[in-house]
Each structure stands twice: as C-alpha cells, then as structure tokens.
Amino acid sequence: VNDGVTVEIVYEGRTHSAELSNEEAANAKFEEVFHSVDPEQKHKIMGRYTWQAYLEAEEVIKDKAKDMVEHYVTHVFLNKFKAQVVAVSRLGAIRYKKALEEALKEKIENLEKNNPDKVDIDTLKKLKVAVVISSSQNDDPSIYKKEYTDKQEQDKNIKSFKMPFDKVDESGISGDVGFIVVNEMLITGFDAPIEQVMYLDNVIRDHNLLQAIARVNRVYKNKSCGFVVDYVGVLSNLKESLAIYADEDIEEISQVIVNTSKSKDELKYIHSQIEEFFKKYGINNWRENIEECIDLLVDEKIRNEFITLVRRFNRAIDKVLPEPEALKYLKDLEIISFIKESARNRYRDDKLSIRDASDKIREIVEEYLISKGVNPKIPPLPLLSDEFISKVKNEKSPKAIAEELEYAIKEHIEKHFEEDPEFYERFSDELDRVLDEYKEKWELLAQELEKIRNAIRSGREAEKTFGFDPKTEMPFFGLLKQMIFGKEISIEQLSEDNINLLVGLTQDVVEIIKNEIKLVDFWENYTKQKRLKSHIISQILIPKSKEKYLFFEKRNEIAQRLLELAYPIFGGKNYGS
C-alpha cells in the first residue's frame, strides 16, 4: 500500500441473515427456505448440498442482490467503479444476474423519486450485468446460455467490464458492464483495476482466497480503497489461509486488509491531524478564520503539507461514506474544500484543485463551493481578462488583493514566457523589484502590481515596433537585442546604427523562418530544422557580425534561441497556404 502499487482493502462481513460459518444457523435458514420441499428430497439435499442449496436459493440470492446493489450504488458507483460477484455455483451466478438486474431496476425507480446524492441515473440505467462461467457437457441451453459460457462472448464482456462506463472502443464495445458474476472463473489471475468491490457469496480457501480478494486492490485514479463484502463468513477462512504464509508475509497481508471499524478510526485520526495542523501554525478556530487559513498557504512548504493532509482526509471519508460515522465530518470537508479551492484561485496552484478528489467527494462539496462564490469547475480568471481587476478588488483585504495579483502575474509570465522571452523577462524582473521594495506594504504593493498587470496587458503595442508585428515579429527583435546588447540596456539607449542592425537582422530572420516552415512536416523533421539553423548562422549572423564584431562567438547560441522562439509563435500554423 505504502509504495502505491496497491490500495488498502476494506473488509466487511454481511452474514447478518444467517451466520453461515455456524452450521446450525445455516441449517435453520435452510429449513426456512425449503419448508415446502417433501421430506425425502429435503433429506437428500441436507445430506450433501445444504450449503450450496441455500446459497443457490432464489429468495436468498434476491435478498443479497438488493443489499449488493444498495452498497454498490452508495459506496462504489458514485466514483464509477465496478463490481464482481462470486457465486457458490454456476447456477447461482445465473440467478444472481436476474436478481441484480431486478434490484438495479428497483433502485433506479427509487432514485428517480428521490436522489439526494445526485447519482448518475442515466449511466446506471445503461449498466449491464454479465455472467462468466465455464460450460459443461450436459448443460441445459435454456439455463446455461451461450452468452455466459462462450469464449468470444466472455471476452467481450470482460473487455467491457475493464473499460470506464463512458468509453467505447474501436470495435464498438462500450464500458456498460458494471457487474460481472462468476463462480470459479476470473477469481485468480484476472486484472481489472477499475474493479473496486468483490461480493463474496462462496467459500474460497488458501491461495485462491488471497488472490481473489486481491482483485480489488489494484491502483486506479481516485480509488481510495478496495472493498470485500463477505456474505459467507470468509474471514475465518482468511485466518486459515494466512496460516500457510511466513510471519512477515502475514504482517504484509494484514496491513492491506482492514475491517470497516479500522477505516472509521483512520478517519477520526486524520481529522484530528487537520485540527493539529492549524494549531501548529497558530490558527485555533480555523472554521471561523478562513482568511487566515488561506493566508497561511502562501508558504509553498506549508501548502504542500496541507494538500497531502486533505488528500488523506478525502480518501478516508470516501472509504467510510455513506456510513453515519462519516456524516459528522461533512461540514468540515466543505470548509476545508473552500479553503483549498480559494487558495488555488489566489496562488494559481492547481495542486490545490479538488479535481484530484473522487467523484463522490466532489459531488458533496461542489454545491457548497458554488454557493460560496467559488466554482471549482471554472479556472481562475486570466490576468488580462476584463473582469479580473473588479473580481480581485472584491477580496476582503489589501493583502489578499496583492497576493492574488502577484500570483496571477507570475502564472501569466510563466505560461507565456516562451512566446516572447525578452518581454516577459523584463516584467519578471520588475515584479521581483516591486515585491522586494513594497514588502508587506499591501496597499502600495497592490497598486504597483496593478501597474505591472496593465503594462503586460498593453503589450508590445505600447512600445516602438519599427514596423514589425507586435506578436509574431517583435519577439525576435527583442530576443536579438537581449542576446547582442544584454538586458541591462534598453532599446531607447541604443544608437541609431545598432537599432538599424537589429531591424535588419529581424527582417532577415523572420523572412527565412516564414519561408522554411512552409515545408511539409517542418516541425517533425530534425534535418530541416538543422538546415534552417545553419542558414541563419551562415547567411545572416556571420555576415552581420563581421560588420560589428558584436556577436560572432555567440552565433550558434543565438541561432538556436531563434529557432526555439519560432515554434511557439509559428508552430502548427500553415503560412503561405
């Protein structure tokens, strides 16, 4: 678990109707189910087949199927994971298909009347139950249908089961199979990471048991754990199965398999760690001091500590929901998510987004976040958007305004730097100067940062462009100026001769680049790119450097940087067509 190769397995016993490890109780339940069978038949069944006959009984299967569907919809389907049912026999597997389909239909009808958890009813309606069992020579084809036993049909169903619900492959197979019911097939050696729960209704022992329950512990996105729901008291067999392993192996297996009470204890413990986290950094009543909590996360190290803690908290709640023990933590989950998402918007750090939470968690918190004015589905406003400044000025404090401006500027520079390195490096340096000069003078800092934002928004159009296009040609002029004369000297400080040199260089460079990129597959062809670089050096840089002797030694570096700049500006565009 700790190395991220597997997830924890949460074990839950569901033998509430009859404790099947207790033979007397099982026989009593058997009498209840088979009370109408004549004594001779009953005796014959009891003599050898009590367990199997009980587990195959349609009424028993129907009852358990309803329980499985309820557990599946509330614990598993919300995150779009899938389920495997292990039946006592091939006939039991077939009966489970019918019972599960009926239970799903009933659940959907109830959800259409009342759906507080916003279960995806449309996808649930498409969900299919598949049976994968072996065939036998004397099978009745009206019961043991080809779709259950035919290898080709089985492969289609298995492929569908392994796919996400919303996917369709090139052969037309969709991911609609959500339940796969088996008897002995697919219990071992079957790898489907999208499977999160195994419903055990058959006694499995030794290596097969451990391999079977390991079906659910494969890692998958937003999969906090695997579930094993046991209807036949397998836990005692688990202890027997573990006896064949060495002590160190038993310890490792025991760490992976936990019961539901341990998951609840884990949730309680992680919640207490969140309380301690805020106290450690001097925030005692964090629920009432949201702004302090957001301010605290300006420190990247503290922010990463918080992100790790919240992810653990989300996973812990995800494991326990919808049990009542998890419900008392939901208000704190909402507040923590609001802190996290607000900090994400202020510090432009996508690691803080709730997108990494499971569907189940997102469904709980999104409505609350939107009601508080933070929509996690909408990214923070871009720095240069018309609404940005008015939105930022709605922040509660000058510090919050300054920080949101700072991180929005940093994000914009980082995102667009390669499109115009000289332009954005100037503003990066100016940002560093302003942050240093106005440190903790929040109102003044906010004013200076707004000036930087306005200057970036004005772009090169506000500067002298010498007849070049501000977006596609001036970046080359700026880069050449920086590499030949350095960034300390501004364009205004250059002599007329030096400006003429830069203008001539830029014209020649832009012209040859525009011509060369018309070639088919230019950006995928290293030979063509190398030829362009050589041409820039031999036909443009060397002749011009002989006139001024300013950049002969840097000719290779300059040509390389020009080529690197050409891609974000011209890459993918079909000039001259």
Secondary structure, 3 states (H helix, E strand, C coil): CCCCCECCEEEEECCCCCCCCCHHHHHHHHHHHCCCCCHHHHHHHHHHCHHHHHHHCHHHHHHHHHHHHHHHHHHHHHHCCEEEEECCCHHHHHHHHHHHHHHHHHHHHHHHHCCCCCCCHHHHHHCEEEEECCCCCCCCCCCCCHHHHCHHHHHHHHHHHHCCCCCECCCCCECCEEEEEECCCCCCCCCCCCEEEEEECCCCCHHHHHHHHHHHCECCCCCCCEEEEECCCCHHHHHHHHCCCCHHHHHHHHHHEEEHHHHHHHHHHHHHHHHHHHHHCCCCCCCCCHHHHHHHCCCHHHHHHHHHHHHHHHHHHHHHCCCHHHHCCHHHHHHHHHHHHHHHHHHCCHHHCHHHCCHHHHHHHHHHHHHCCCCCCCCCCCCCCCCHHHHHCCCCCHHHHHHHHHHHHHHHHHHHHHHCHHHHHHHHHHHHHHHHHCCCCHHHHHHHHHHHHHHHHHHHHHCCCCCCCCCCCHHHHHHHHHHHHCCCCCHHHCCHHHHHHHHHHHHHHHHHHHHHCCCCCHHHCHHHHHHHHHHHHHHHHHHHHHHHCCCHHHHHHHHHHHHHHHHHHHCCCCCCC
